[in-house]
Amino acid sequence: MTAPLAGTADLLAQWMKSKKPTTTTARPDHGSGLRFAFYGRTSTTRHQDRVSSQGWQRDMADELVGGHGQVVAAYFDAGTSRRVPWRQRTQAVQLMTEASSPESMIDAIVVGEYERAFTGTQFSTLYAWCTRHGIQLWLPETGGPVDLGNSDHRALMSLLATQSQREVLRARHRVLAAMHNQATQQGRYLGGRPPYGYRLVDAGPHPNPADARWGRRLQRLAPDPQTAPHVSWMFRQRLAGHSVASIARHLNERGVPCPSIADPDRNRHRTRDAWTLRTVAVILANPRYTGRQTWNRRATDTSGPAATPALSAKAAHPALVTEQDFIAAQQIRAARPASDGRARRFALAGLIHCGVCDRRLDSHWNHGRPTYRCRHGHTSTQRASQERPKTLYIREDHLIDQINIRLGGQISDGCTRLEPDRTRHRHVAATLRDSGKIIVYNGTGWRLKEIDSS
């Protein structure tokens, strides 16, 4: 079988076009020689073929403008949701910039399909912009340029906008419902960064036959030999009663790599190279370490599948801590009452400032009573340096007594015998707040200061 001669394919295409039925009604002439800018969009690049998507959209546009002009520029946003406004789409912004310039060679914008380009009020916004710049906007759904002065066009645009928005909501609902089921019933790993202590391993072929034929495979979590022992150690320390700060400090002192160092490619958003209180607290509060898969733990919606955090019905990967120990660790995280069972109250919280570094003193419960201290910016996750000033420390009752003596005992008037100390503390705090004053303490003495004074 001989190969076709050069140009045969073009001749055949011309012959096929000439065989179109002659009864087709000619499209009305909207003006010849128009210079069109084509715009298209695809939502994802991982699950959609950009070449195919751009190709069929461009074909629709070329067929629409045939006989009225030609496409002189093409703009295509790949991996962009239709919910993203035009002003936030890279290619759409470039189109609008070039089309509105004084040297523009663009007379009209043409899209291959309404839902590929618009949703919600995006069309009306772009149409108003096109009108201001004298640019036509062509859609296949209208068979040419859109004219909102035409009642039929207005009704059609309203219908398309509603339909596009409804499709967005339906697609989102279907995807979220499917992901919720996959997490709860199948325990499937649904993407994202694996938690510290785990790595991703192959979990077999994709359950969707079409995806499996393309070679797509599932993944699951497995303990990372390098980091999993550190996670187990954190839980043991927490269950032994150690604070989050002491756990972070010991990790730093032992030189244990934190998440940003252990897996820098997946933690590019992290800039710290040491363990922090938040990093340890997040690990200790992650139920994935029990072996159960989770999804959507930080749901913000109030209805539908997005409103319900998902937890797999059974173990989906090896656990680094038992469920009983995990729950026990969360209970330790709760605030503990004072030794006498009363709630911890700090009457002077926020009213005492450091005379050395000008920071507010931290409220600190010590030996069953309220105290205040300033560590001068030092965090308990790091070893204190020798250059750091000595920590300031003062008991609330001692400070209240000194203030009351200086003010001549007037603040204690009206205190009951049942709770004189507590009432006196509240009166002192209320007096300071009403007068707009704070206490400045430098370790050897204190003074009152106007809040607005320099």
PyMOL commands that set and color helices and strands:
alter all, ss='L'
color gray80, all
select helices_A, chain A and resi 8-18+50-65+86-88+90-99+114-117+122-132+140-142+151-185+209-213+228-239+244-253+259-262+264-266+277-284+287-290+305-307+323-333+396-406+410-412+420-435
alter helices_A, ss='H'
color red, helices_A
select strands_A, chain A and resi 34-42+69-78+108-111+136-139+144-145+198-205+217-223+292-295+310-315+352-354+362-366+369-374+392-395+437-441+446-450
alter strands_A, ss='S'
color yellow, strands_A
deselect
rebuild
show_as cartoon
